[in-house]
Amino acid sequence: MTSSPNASALRQVGGLAVAAGSLFVAVGAGAWIAVSKQLRDEKIEVPGNAPVLKGKRVQGPATAYVEALVIRSNAEHGAGGRTFADISTALRGVDGSSDEAAELRKQSLALSTAASLRTSLMTAVLAYGVSALVAGLGTFFVVIGSLLRRTGK
């Protein structure tokens, strides 16, 4: 039995979908592995004051997110619940050479460092989400492409 031009086109589109889907799965998995390796290389452990995953190595989306939450909580506690805006306002109202100003600058620096660390961890969490999305779309393309190839026979 000879196939019609439509069946041949379906097989071709299906083949392209399978190829693209396979590439997406590989890229998504590669990104997941790369982010995990980079986090693992930092040798960060979730501290004991975390709500969950205490003592676990930060190497996945859940541990990265929990670590970011702990950093935020610790920074806020260390700054006495003050924000950058609160500290800036307080600094304007004190003598720049006073002990209080020095303490406020320390708190500001600690909040800045914590914000940077949290941003890096949340970027990793976002990277995990994007890599999972790409791999999921790739899986979808492989399934649809396989079905199109079968339909074209």
CNS distance restraints for C-alpha pairs under 8 A (distance, minus, plus):
assign (resid   3 and name CA) (resid   7 and name CA) 5.96 0.50 0.50
assign (resid   3 and name CA) (resid   8 and name CA) 6.64 0.50 0.50
assign (resid   3 and name CA) (resid 152 and name CA) 7.93 0.50 0.50
assign (resid   3 and name CA) (resid 153 and name CA) 7.10 0.50 0.50
assign (resid   4 and name CA) (resid   8 and name CA) 6.42 0.50 0.50
assign (resid   5 and name CA) (resid   9 and name CA) 6.16 0.50 0.50
assign (resid   6 and name CA) (resid  10 and name CA) 6.19 0.50 0.50
assign (resid   6 and name CA) (resid 152 and name CA) 7.54 0.50 0.50
assign (resid   7 and name CA) (resid  11 and name CA) 6.30 0.50 0.50
assign (resid   7 and name CA) (resid 151 and name CA) 7.32 0.50 0.50
assign (resid   7 and name CA) (resid 152 and name CA) 4.05 0.50 0.50
assign (resid   7 and name CA) (resid 153 and name CA) 6.47 0.50 0.50
assign (resid   8 and name CA) (resid  12 and name CA) 6.25 0.50 0.50
assign (resid   8 and name CA) (resid 152 and name CA) 6.10 0.50 0.50
assign (resid   8 and name CA) (resid 153 and name CA) 7.93 0.50 0.50
assign (resid   9 and name CA) (resid  13 and name CA) 6.10 0.50 0.50
assign (resid   9 and name CA) (resid 152 and name CA) 7.58 0.50 0.50
assign (resid  10 and name CA) (resid  14 and name CA) 5.89 0.50 0.50
assign (resid  10 and name CA) (resid 148 and name CA) 5.68 0.50 0.50
assign (resid  10 and name CA) (resid 149 and name CA) 6.21 0.50 0.50
assign (resid  10 and name CA) (resid 151 and name CA) 7.22 0.50 0.50
assign (resid  10 and name CA) (resid 152 and name CA) 5.17 0.50 0.50
assign (resid  11 and name CA) (resid  15 and name CA) 6.00 0.50 0.50
assign (resid  11 and name CA) (resid 148 and name CA) 6.08 0.50 0.50
assign (resid  11 and name CA) (resid 149 and name CA) 4.23 0.50 0.50
assign (resid  11 and name CA) (resid 150 and name CA) 7.42 0.50 0.50
assign (resid  11 and name CA) (resid 151 and name CA) 7.63 0.50 0.50
assign (resid  11 and name CA) (resid 152 and name CA) 5.11 0.50 0.50
assign (resid  11 and name CA) (resid 153 and name CA) 7.48 0.50 0.50
assign (resid  12 and name CA) (resid  16 and name CA) 6.24 0.50 0.50
assign (resid  12 and name CA) (resid 149 and name CA) 7.40 0.50 0.50
assign (resid  13 and name CA) (resid  17 and name CA) 6.12 0.50 0.50
assign (resid  13 and name CA) (resid 145 and name CA) 7.07 0.50 0.50
assign (resid  13 and name CA) (resid 148 and name CA) 7.29 0.50 0.50
assign (resid  13 and name CA) (resid 149 and name CA) 7.77 0.50 0.50
assign (resid  14 and name CA) (resid  18 and name CA) 6.16 0.50 0.50
assign (resid  14 and name CA) (resid 144 and name CA) 7.12 0.50 0.50
assign (resid  14 and name CA) (resid 145 and name CA) 3.77 0.50 0.50
assign (resid  14 and name CA) (resid 146 and name CA) 6.03 0.50 0.50
assign (resid  14 and name CA) (resid 147 and name CA) 7.24 0.50 0.50
assign (resid  14 and name CA) (resid 148 and name CA) 4.78 0.50 0.50
assign (resid  14 and name CA) (resid 149 and name CA) 4.91 0.50 0.50
assign (resid  15 and name CA) (resid  19 and name CA) 6.16 0.50 0.50
assign (resid  15 and name CA) (resid 145 and name CA) 6.05 0.50 0.50
assign (resid  15 and name CA) (resid 146 and name CA) 7.45 0.50 0.50
assign (resid  15 and name CA) (resid 149 and name CA) 6.66 0.50 0.50
assign (resid  16 and name CA) (resid  20 and name CA) 6.00 0.50 0.50
assign (resid  16 and name CA) (resid 145 and name CA) 7.23 0.50 0.50
assign (resid  17 and name CA) (resid  21 and name CA) 5.80 0.50 0.50
assign (resid  17 and name CA) (resid 141 and name CA) 5.32 0.50 0.50
assign (resid  17 and name CA) (resid 142 and name CA) 6.10 0.50 0.50
assign (resid  17 and name CA) (resid 144 and name CA) 7.20 0.50 0.50
assign (resid  17 and name CA) (resid 145 and name CA) 4.70 0.50 0.50
assign (resid  18 and name CA) (resid  22 and name CA) 5.99 0.50 0.50
assign (resid  18 and name CA) (resid 141 and name CA) 5.98 0.50 0.50
assign (resid  18 and name CA) (resid 142 and name CA) 4.24 0.50 0.50
assign (resid  18 and name CA) (resid 143 and name CA) 7.42 0.50 0.50
assign (resid  18 and name CA) (resid 144 and name CA) 7.74 0.50 0.50
assign (resid  18 and name CA) (resid 145 and name CA) 4.91 0.50 0.50
assign (resid  18 and name CA) (resid 146 and name CA) 6.55 0.50 0.50
assign (resid  19 and name CA) (resid  23 and name CA) 6.31 0.50 0.50
assign (resid  19 and name CA) (resid 142 and name CA) 7.44 0.50 0.50
assign (resid  20 and name CA) (resid  24 and name CA) 6.19 0.50 0.50
assign (resid  20 and name CA) (resid 138 and name CA) 7.00 0.50 0.50
assign (resid  20 and name CA) (resid 141 and name CA) 7.14 0.50 0.50
assign (resid  20 and name CA) (resid 142 and name CA) 7.77 0.50 0.50
assign (resid  21 and name CA) (resid  25 and name CA) 6.16 0.50 0.50
assign (resid  21 and name CA) (resid 137 and name CA) 7.00 0.50 0.50
assign (resid  21 and name CA) (resid 138 and name CA) 3.68 0.50 0.50
assign (resid  21 and name CA) (resid 139 and name CA) 5.93 0.50 0.50
assign (resid  21 and name CA) (resid 140 and name CA) 7.11 0.50 0.50
assign (resid  21 and name CA) (resid 141 and name CA) 4.68 0.50 0.50
assign (resid  21 and name CA) (resid 142 and name CA) 4.94 0.50 0.50
assign (resid  22 and name CA) (resid  26 and name CA) 6.21 0.50 0.50
assign (resid  22 and name CA) (resid 138 and name CA) 5.98 0.50 0.50
assign (resid  22 and name CA) (resid 139 and name CA) 7.32 0.50 0.50
assign (resid  22 and name CA) (resid 142 and name CA) 6.54 0.50 0.50
assign (resid  23 and name CA) (resid  27 and name CA) 6.09 0.50 0.50
assign (resid  23 and name CA) (resid 138 and name CA) 7.10 0.50 0.50
assign (resid  24 and name CA) (resid  28 and name CA) 5.93 0.50 0.50
assign (resid  24 and name CA) (resid 134 and name CA) 5.72 0.50 0.50
assign (resid  24 and name CA) (resid 135 and name CA) 5.55 0.50 0.50
assign (resid  24 and name CA) (resid 137 and name CA) 7.10 0.50 0.50
assign (resid  24 and name CA) (resid 138 and name CA) 4.58 0.50 0.50
assign (resid  24 and name CA) (resid 139 and name CA) 7.90 0.50 0.50
assign (resid  25 and name CA) (resid  29 and name CA) 6.02 0.50 0.50
assign (resid  25 and name CA) (resid 134 and name CA) 6.64 0.50 0.50
assign (resid  25 and name CA) (resid 135 and name CA) 4.07 0.50 0.50
assign (resid  25 and name CA) (resid 136 and name CA) 7.12 0.50 0.50
assign (resid  25 and name CA) (resid 137 and name CA) 7.72 0.50 0.50
assign (resid  25 and name CA) (resid 138 and name CA) 4.89 0.50 0.50
assign (resid  25 and name CA) (resid 139 and name CA) 6.43 0.50 0.50
assign (resid  26 and name CA) (resid  30 and name CA) 5.94 0.50 0.50
assign (resid  26 and name CA) (resid 135 and name CA) 7.18 0.50 0.50
assign (resid  27 and name CA) (resid  31 and name CA) 6.10 0.50 0.50
assign (resid  27 and name CA) (resid 131 and name CA) 7.57 0.50 0.50
assign (resid  27 and name CA) (resid 134 and name CA) 7.50 0.50 0.50
assign (resid  27 and name CA) (resid 135 and name CA) 7.23 0.50 0.50
assign (resid  28 and name CA) (resid  32 and name CA) 6.27 0.50 0.50
assign (resid  28 and name CA) (resid 130 and name CA) 7.72 0.50 0.50
assign (resid  28 and name CA) (resid 131 and name CA) 4.25 0.50 0.50
assign (resid  28 and name CA) (resid 132 and name CA) 6.12 0.50 0.50
assign (resid  28 and name CA) (resid 133 and name CA) 7.56 0.50 0.50
assign (resid  28 and name CA) (resid 134 and name CA) 5.20 0.50 0.50
assign (resid  28 and name CA) (resid 135 and name CA) 4.59 0.50 0.50
assign (resid  29 and name CA) (resid  33 and name CA) 6.17 0.50 0.50
assign (resid  29 and name CA) (resid 131 and name CA) 6.70 0.50 0.50
assign (resid  29 and name CA) (resid 132 and name CA) 7.63 0.50 0.50
assign (resid  29 and name CA) (resid 135 and name CA) 6.50 0.50 0.50
assign (resid  30 and name CA) (resid  34 and name CA) 6.06 0.50 0.50
assign (resid  31 and name CA) (resid  35 and name CA) 6.16 0.50 0.50
assign (resid  31 and name CA) (resid 127 and name CA) 7.68 0.50 0.50
assign (resid  31 and name CA) (resid 128 and name CA) 7.70 0.50 0.50
assign (resid  31 and name CA) (resid 131 and name CA) 5.87 0.50 0.50
assign (resid  32 and name CA) (resid  36 and name CA) 6.14 0.50 0.50
assign (resid  32 and name CA) (resid 127 and name CA) 7.56 0.50 0.50
assign (resid  32 and name CA) (resid 128 and name CA) 5.82 0.50 0.50
assign (resid  32 and name CA) (resid 131 and name CA) 5.86 0.50 0.50
assign (resid  32 and name CA) (resid 132 and name CA) 7.55 0.50 0.50
assign (resid  33 and name CA) (resid  37 and name CA) 6.07 0.50 0.50
assign (resid  34 and name CA) (resid  38 and name CA) 6.23 0.50 0.50
assign (resid  35 and name CA) (resid  39 and name CA) 6.21 0.50 0.50
assign (resid  35 and name CA) (resid  59 and name CA) 7.95 0.50 0.50
assign (resid  35 and name CA) (resid 124 and name CA) 6.70 0.50 0.50
assign (resid  35 and name CA) (resid 127 and name CA) 7.46 0.50 0.50
assign (resid  35 and name CA) (resid 128 and name CA) 7.48 0.50 0.50
assign (resid  36 and name CA) (resid  40 and name CA) 5.98 0.50 0.50
assign (resid  36 and name CA) (resid  59 and name CA) 4.92 0.50 0.50
assign (resid  36 and name CA) (resid  60 and name CA) 5.87 0.50 0.50
assign (resid  37 and name CA) (resid  41 and name CA) 6.02 0.50 0.50
assign (resid  37 and name CA) (resid  59 and name CA) 7.14 0.50 0.50
assign (resid  38 and name CA) (resid  42 and name CA) 6.65 0.50 0.50
assign (resid  39 and name CA) (resid  43 and name CA) 7.16 0.50 0.50
assign (resid  39 and name CA) (resid  44 and name CA) 7.52 0.50 0.50
assign (resid  39 and name CA) (resid  58 and name CA) 6.23 0.50 0.50
assign (resid  39 and name CA) (resid  59 and name CA) 5.16 0.50 0.50
assign (resid  39 and name CA) (resid  60 and name CA) 7.77 0.50 0.50
assign (resid  40 and name CA) (resid  44 and name CA) 7.21 0.50 0.50
assign (resid  40 and name CA) (resid  57 and name CA) 7.05 0.50 0.50
assign (resid  40 and name CA) (resid  58 and name CA) 6.29 0.50 0.50
assign (resid  40 and name CA) (resid  59 and name CA) 5.03 0.50 0.50
assign (resid  43 and name CA) (resid  57 and name CA) 6.80 0.50 0.50
assign (resid  43 and name CA) (resid  58 and name CA) 7.28 0.50 0.50
assign (resid  44 and name CA) (resid  57 and name CA) 5.86 0.50 0.50
assign (resid  44 and name CA) (resid  58 and name CA) 5.48 0.50 0.50
assign (resid  45 and name CA) (resid  54 and name CA) 7.80 0.50 0.50
assign (resid  45 and name CA) (resid  55 and name CA) 5.55 0.50 0.50
assign (resid  45 and name CA) (resid  56 and name CA) 5.47 0.50 0.50
assign (resid  45 and name CA) (resid  57 and name CA) 4.41 0.50 0.50
assign (resid  45 and name CA) (resid  58 and name CA) 5.60 0.50 0.50
assign (resid  46 and name CA) (resid  50 and name CA) 6.69 0.50 0.50
assign (resid  46 and name CA) (resid  53 and name CA) 6.59 0.50 0.50
assign (resid  46 and name CA) (resid  54 and name CA) 5.23 0.50 0.50
assign (resid  46 and name CA) (resid  55 and name CA) 5.07 0.50 0.50
assign (resid  46 and name CA) (resid  56 and name CA) 5.47 0.50 0.50
assign (resid  46 and name CA) (resid  57 and name CA) 6.35 0.50 0.50
assign (resid  46 and name CA) (resid  58 and name CA) 6.51 0.50 0.50
assign (resid  46 and name CA) (resid  63 and name CA) 6.94 0.50 0.50
assign (resid  46 and name CA) (resid  66 and name CA) 7.36 0.50 0.50
assign (resid  46 and name CA) (resid  67 and name CA) 5.67 0.50 0.50
assign (resid  47 and name CA) (resid  54 and name CA) 5.62 0.50 0.50
assign (resid  47 and name CA) (resid  55 and name CA) 5.86 0.50 0.50
assign (resid  47 and name CA) (resid  67 and name CA) 7.72 0.50 0.50
assign (resid  47 and name CA) (resid  70 and name CA) 7.77 0.50 0.50
assign (resid  48 and name CA) (resid  54 and name CA) 5.13 0.50 0.50
assign (resid  48 and name CA) (resid  55 and name CA) 6.48 0.50 0.50
assign (resid  49 and name CA) (resid  54 and name CA) 7.31 0.50 0.50
assign (resid  49 and name CA) (resid  70 and name CA) 7.31 0.50 0.50
assign (resid  50 and name CA) (resid  54 and name CA) 5.79 0.50 0.50
assign (resid  50 and name CA) (resid  66 and name CA) 6.94 0.50 0.50
assign (resid  50 and name CA) (resid  67 and name CA) 7.48 0.50 0.50
assign (resid  50 and name CA) (resid  70 and name CA) 5.84 0.50 0.50
assign (resid  51 and name CA) (resid  66 and name CA) 7.80 0.50 0.50
assign (resid  52 and name CA) (resid  66 and name CA) 7.36 0.50 0.50
assign (resid  53 and name CA) (resid  63 and name CA) 6.84 0.50 0.50
assign (resid  53 and name CA) (resid  66 and name CA) 7.67 0.50 0.50
assign (resid  56 and name CA) (resid  63 and name CA) 7.26 0.50 0.50
assign (resid  57 and name CA) (resid  63 and name CA) 7.27 0.50 0.50
assign (resid  58 and name CA) (resid  63 and name CA) 4.97 0.50 0.50
assign (resid  58 and name CA) (resid  64 and name CA) 5.56 0.50 0.50
assign (resid  58 and name CA) (resid  67 and name CA) 7.48 0.50 0.50
assign (resid  59 and name CA) (resid  63 and name CA) 6.53 0.50 0.50
assign (resid  59 and name CA) (resid  64 and name CA) 6.85 0.50 0.50
assign (resid  60 and name CA) (resid  64 and name CA) 6.04 0.50 0.50
assign (resid  60 and name CA) (resid 125 and name CA) 7.83 0.50 0.50
assign (resid  60 and name CA) (resid 128 and name CA) 7.85 0.50 0.50
assign (resid  61 and name CA) (resid  65 and name CA) 6.07 0.50 0.50
assign (resid  61 and name CA) (resid 124 and name CA) 7.20 0.50 0.50
assign (resid  61 and name CA) (resid 125 and name CA) 4.97 0.50 0.50
assign (resid  61 and name CA) (resid 128 and name CA) 6.25 0.50 0.50
assign (resid  62 and name CA) (resid  66 and name CA) 6.21 0.50 0.50
assign (resid  62 and name CA) (resid 125 and name CA) 7.85 0.50 0.50
assign (resid  63 and name CA) (resid  67 and name CA) 6.03 0.50 0.50
assign (resid  64 and name CA) (resid  68 and name CA) 6.24 0.50 0.50
assign (resid  64 and name CA) (resid 121 and name CA) 5.60 0.50 0.50
assign (resid  64 and name CA) (resid 122 and name CA) 7.22 0.50 0.50
assign (resid  64 and name CA) (resid 124 and name CA) 7.23 0.50 0.50
assign (resid  64 and name CA) (resid 125 and name CA) 6.51 0.50 0.50
assign (resid  65 and name CA) (resid  69 and name CA) 6.35 0.50 0.50
assign (resid  65 and name CA) (resid 121 and name CA) 6.76 0.50 0.50
assign (resid  65 and name CA) (resid 122 and name CA) 6.52 0.50 0.50
assign (resid  65 and name CA) (resid 125 and name CA) 6.53 0.50 0.50
assign (resid  66 and name CA) (resid  70 and name CA) 6.26 0.50 0.50
assign (resid  67 and name CA) (resid  71 and name CA) 6.17 0.50 0.50
assign (resid  67 and name CA) (resid 121 and name CA) 7.65 0.50 0.50
assign (resid  68 and name CA) (resid  72 and name CA) 6.26 0.50 0.50
assign (resid  68 and name CA) (resid 117 and name CA) 7.43 0.50 0.50
assign (resid  68 and name CA) (resid 118 and name CA) 4.81 0.50 0.50
assign (resid  68 and name CA) (resid 119 and name CA) 8.00 0.50 0.50
assign (resid  68 and name CA) (resid 121 and name CA) 6.03 0.50 0.50
assign (resid  68 and name CA) (resid 122 and name CA) 6.93 0.50 0.50
assign (resid  69 and name CA) (resid  73 and name CA) 6.21 0.50 0.50
assign (resid  69 and name CA) (resid 118 and name CA) 7.77 0.50 0.50
assign (resid  70 and name CA) (resid  74 and name CA) 6.01 0.50 0.50
assign (resid  71 and name CA) (resid  75 and name CA) 6.00 0.50 0.50
assign (resid  71 and name CA) (resid 114 and name CA) 6.13 0.50 0.50
assign (resid  71 and name CA) (resid 117 and name CA) 7.74 0.50 0.50
assign (resid  71 and name CA) (resid 118 and name CA) 6.73 0.50 0.50
assign (resid  72 and name CA) (resid  76 and name CA) 6.15 0.50 0.50
assign (resid  72 and name CA) (resid 114 and name CA) 6.63 0.50 0.50
assign (resid  72 and name CA) (resid 115 and name CA) 7.48 0.50 0.50
assign (resid  72 and name CA) (resid 118 and name CA) 7.13 0.50 0.50
assign (resid  73 and name CA) (resid  77 and name CA) 6.11 0.50 0.50
assign (resid  74 and name CA) (resid  78 and name CA) 5.99 0.50 0.50
assign (resid  75 and name CA) (resid  79 and name CA) 6.15 0.50 0.50
assign (resid  75 and name CA) (resid 110 and name CA) 6.70 0.50 0.50
assign (resid  75 and name CA) (resid 111 and name CA) 5.74 0.50 0.50
assign (resid  75 and name CA) (resid 114 and name CA) 6.24 0.50 0.50
assign (resid  76 and name CA) (resid  80 and name CA) 6.24 0.50 0.50
assign (resid  76 and name CA) (resid  81 and name CA) 4.79 0.50 0.50
assign (resid  76 and name CA) (resid  82 and name CA) 6.49 0.50 0.50
assign (resid  76 and name CA) (resid  83 and name CA) 7.40 0.50 0.50
assign (resid  76 and name CA) (resid 111 and name CA) 7.51 0.50 0.50
assign (resid  77 and name CA) (resid  81 and name CA) 5.52 0.50 0.50
assign (resid  78 and name CA) (resid 107 and name CA) 7.21 0.50 0.50
assign (resid  79 and name CA) (resid  83 and name CA) 7.57 0.50 0.50
assign (resid  79 and name CA) (resid 107 and name CA) 5.34 0.50 0.50
assign (resid  79 and name CA) (resid 108 and name CA) 7.85 0.50 0.50
assign (resid  79 and name CA) (resid 110 and name CA) 7.91 0.50 0.50
assign (resid  79 and name CA) (resid 111 and name CA) 7.40 0.50 0.50
assign (resid  82 and name CA) (resid  86 and name CA) 5.60 0.50 0.50
assign (resid  82 and name CA) (resid  87 and name CA) 6.47 0.50 0.50
assign (resid  83 and name CA) (resid  87 and name CA) 6.24 0.50 0.50
assign (resid  83 and name CA) (resid 111 and name CA) 7.84 0.50 0.50
assign (resid  84 and name CA) (resid  88 and name CA) 6.06 0.50 0.50
assign (resid  84 and name CA) (resid 108 and name CA) 6.38 0.50 0.50
assign (resid  84 and name CA) (resid 111 and name CA) 7.22 0.50 0.50
assign (resid  85 and name CA) (resid  89 and name CA) 6.13 0.50 0.50
assign (resid  86 and name CA) (resid  90 and name CA) 6.14 0.50 0.50
assign (resid  87 and name CA) (resid  91 and name CA) 6.02 0.50 0.50
assign (resid  87 and name CA) (resid 104 and name CA) 6.25 0.50 0.50
assign (resid  87 and name CA) (resid 107 and name CA) 7.78 0.50 0.50
assign (resid  87 and name CA) (resid 108 and name CA) 6.67 0.50 0.50
assign (resid  88 and name CA) (resid  92 and name CA) 6.45 0.50 0.50
assign (resid  89 and name CA) (resid  93 and name CA) 6.75 0.50 0.50
assign (resid  90 and name CA) (resid  94 and name CA) 6.69 0.50 0.50
assign (resid  90 and name CA) (resid 104 and name CA) 7.75 0.50 0.50
assign (resid  91 and name CA) (resid  95 and name CA) 7.85 0.50 0.50
assign (resid  91 and name CA) (resid  96 and name CA) 7.35 0.50 0.50
assign (resid  91 and name CA) (resid 101 and name CA) 6.03 0.50 0.50
assign (resid  91 and name CA) (resid 104 and name CA) 6.75 0.50 0.50
assign (resid  91 and name CA) (resid 105 and name CA) 7.99 0.50 0.50
assign (resid  94 and name CA) (resid  98 and name CA) 7.34 0.50 0.50
assign (resid  94 and name CA) (resid 100 and name CA) 7.33 0.50 0.50
assign (resid  94 and name CA) (resid 101 and name CA) 6.37 0.50 0.50
assign (resid  95 and name CA) (resid 101 and name CA) 6.67 0.50 0.50
assign (resid  96 and name CA) (resid 101 and name CA) 5.52 0.50 0.50
assign (resid  96 and name CA) (resid 102 and name CA) 7.72 0.50 0.50
assign (resid  97 and name CA) (resid 101 and name CA) 6.49 0.50 0.50
assign (resid  97 and name CA) (resid 102 and name CA) 7.25 0.50 0.50
assign (resid  98 and name CA) (resid 102 and name CA) 6.49 0.50 0.50
assign (resid  99 and name CA) (resid 103 and name CA) 6.22 0.50 0.50
assign (resid 100 and name CA) (resid 104 and name CA) 6.15 0.50 0.50
assign (resid 101 and name CA) (resid 105 and name CA) 6.13 0.50 0.50
assign (resid 102 and name CA) (resid 106 and name CA) 6.32 0.50 0.50
assign (resid 103 and name CA) (resid 107 and name CA) 6.29 0.50 0.50
assign (resid 104 and name CA) (resid 108 and name CA) 6.12 0.50 0.50
assign (resid 105 and name CA) (resid 109 and name CA) 6.13 0.50 0.50
assign (resid 106 and name CA) (resid 110 and name CA) 6.15 0.50 0.50
assign (resid 107 and name CA) (resid 111 and name CA) 6.13 0.50 0.50
assign (resid 108 and name CA) (resid 112 and name CA) 6.12 0.50 0.50
assign (resid 109 and name CA) (resid 113 and name CA) 6.16 0.50 0.50
assign (resid 110 and name CA) (resid 114 and name CA) 6.09 0.50 0.50
assign (resid 111 and name CA) (resid 115 and name CA) 6.04 0.50 0.50
assign (resid 112 and name CA) (resid 116 and name CA) 6.29 0.50 0.50
assign (resid 113 and name CA) (resid 117 and name CA) 6.29 0.50 0.50
assign (resid 114 and name CA) (resid 118 and name CA) 6.04 0.50 0.50
assign (resid 115 and name CA) (resid 119 and name CA) 6.01 0.50 0.50
assign (resid 116 and name CA) (resid 120 and name CA) 6.31 0.50 0.50
assign (resid 117 and name CA) (resid 121 and name CA) 6.30 0.50 0.50
assign (resid 118 and name CA) (resid 122 and name CA) 6.00 0.50 0.50
assign (resid 119 and name CA) (resid 123 and name CA) 6.02 0.50 0.50
assign (resid 120 and name CA) (resid 124 and name CA) 6.38 0.50 0.50
assign (resid 121 and name CA) (resid 125 and name CA) 6.35 0.50 0.50
assign (resid 122 and name CA) (resid 126 and name CA) 6.16 0.50 0.50
assign (resid 123 and name CA) (resid 127 and name CA) 6.10 0.50 0.50
assign (resid 124 and name CA) (resid 128 and name CA) 6.26 0.50 0.50
assign (resid 125 and name CA) (resid 129 and name CA) 6.43 0.50 0.50
assign (resid 126 and name CA) (resid 130 and name CA) 6.24 0.50 0.50
assign (resid 127 and name CA) (resid 131 and name CA) 6.05 0.50 0.50
assign (resid 128 and name CA) (resid 132 and name CA) 6.08 0.50 0.50
assign (resid 129 and name CA) (resid 133 and name CA) 6.13 0.50 0.50
assign (resid 130 and name CA) (resid 134 and name CA) 6.15 0.50 0.50
assign (resid 131 and name CA) (resid 135 and name CA) 6.14 0.50 0.50
assign (resid 132 and name CA) (resid 136 and name CA) 5.93 0.50 0.50
assign (resid 133 and name CA) (resid 137 and name CA) 6.07 0.50 0.50
assign (resid 134 and name CA) (resid 138 and name CA) 6.08 0.50 0.50
assign (resid 135 and name CA) (resid 139 and name CA) 6.20 0.50 0.50
assign (resid 136 and name CA) (resid 140 and name CA) 6.26 0.50 0.50
assign (resid 137 and name CA) (resid 141 and name CA) 6.16 0.50 0.50
assign (resid 138 and name CA) (resid 142 and name CA) 6.20 0.50 0.50
assign (resid 139 and name CA) (resid 143 and name CA) 6.27 0.50 0.50
assign (resid 140 and name CA) (resid 144 and name CA) 6.13 0.50 0.50
assign (resid 141 and name CA) (resid 145 and name CA) 5.73 0.50 0.50
assign (resid 142 and name CA) (resid 146 and name CA) 5.99 0.50 0.50
assign (resid 143 and name CA) (resid 147 and name CA) 6.28 0.50 0.50
assign (resid 144 and name CA) (resid 148 and name CA) 6.16 0.50 0.50
assign (resid 145 and name CA) (resid 149 and name CA) 6.15 0.50 0.50
assign (resid 146 and name CA) (resid 150 and name CA) 6.29 0.50 0.50
assign (resid 147 and name CA) (resid 151 and name CA) 6.10 0.50 0.50
assign (resid 148 and name CA) (resid 152 and name CA) 6.16 0.50 0.50
assign (resid 149 and name CA) (resid 153 and name CA) 6.80 0.50 0.50
